[in-house]
Amino acid sequence: MSDQPSAKPSSKTESWENEGGSVAPIDLAMSLGITRQMTETYSVGGYHYTNLTDAIAQARRMAKLEDELLERRSTQ
């Protein structure tokens, strides 16, 4: 006799699965016209962008602001 748990799901799990708790098969999603799209996102200082050009522009704005703040501190 083995001490390892059985691979067969318990009746509670099967009941849950039958109530819509599992992930729908991809074939079902496709038959309903659902499409999957992966989107790249870029994060800059707590902001999220889907356009790399916008993310770069924000990073530059933040760097410029930081430089201005450091310059003000050094002149005071």
VENSUL-V76027 format. One record per backbone hydrogen bond with DSSP energy under -1.0 kcal/mol. CO is the residue of the C=O (numbers start at 1). NH is the residue of the N-H. If there is no record, write none. Layout:
co:CO nh:NH
co:CO nh:NH
This chain:
co:10 nh:14
co:11 nh:15
co:12 nh:16
co:13 nh:17
co:14 nh:18
co:16 nh:19
co:16 nh:21
co:17 nh:20
co:25 nh:29
co:26 nh:30
co:27 nh:31
co:28 nh:32
co:29 nh:34
co:30 nh:33
co:42 nh:49
co:44 nh:47
co:47 nh:44
co:49 nh:42
co:51 nh:55
co:52 nh:56
co:53 nh:57
co:54 nh:58
co:55 nh:59
co:56 nh:60
co:57 nh:61
co:58 nh:62
co:59 nh:63
co:60 nh:64
co:61 nh:65
co:62 nh:66
co:63 nh:67
co:64 nh:68
co:65 nh:69
co:66 nh:70
co:67 nh:71
co:68 nh:72
co:69 nh:73
co:70 nh:74
co:71 nh:75
